[in-house]
Amino acid sequence: MSVHHHSDDQEFTISKDGFSGELAYARPTKDLIDFTHTFVDENLRGQGVAEELARAALAFARENHLKVKTTCTFMHGFVKRHHDEYADILA
């Protein structure tokens, strides 16, 4: 599985066996990315798909020197569980 970034649609996507997951975001300012919604098809749940989306999106934020806001409940919990790894980019 590989994560694809679709900047025009402001989302990261992943697909496997015809099923998909997505992590949507907004850019309220040029230096801030707000992860707003995560969805993973029921057939992919429990396989680490959302975590893979999260890690790819957070790597994108870090590479682009963006501060991160997590309106999405899943993303909020993910960065909370991995706070030491992502504290430097949290808004």
C-alpha positions, 0 to 999 in steps of 0.5 A: 500500500502506498499513500498518494497526496492529492493537493488539489483535493486537499487529501491523502489517499490509500487503496488496497484490494479495491477499497480505500481510505482518506485523510482530508485536510485544510490549509487555514494559513500558509504555515498551518495544515489542519487534518479535518477528517479520516475515513477508512473503508470497513474492509480495511479497518484494523489493518493499520491503514489510518496510521499509515495515512497519518504518518505520511501526512505528518511527514508531509507537514514536517517536510514542508515546515508546516504546523499541525492542527488536528480537528479530526478525532482520529488524528488528535488521538494519533498525535497524542499517542505519539506526542514525542515524535510529533511535538515539534510540529504541533500548533 
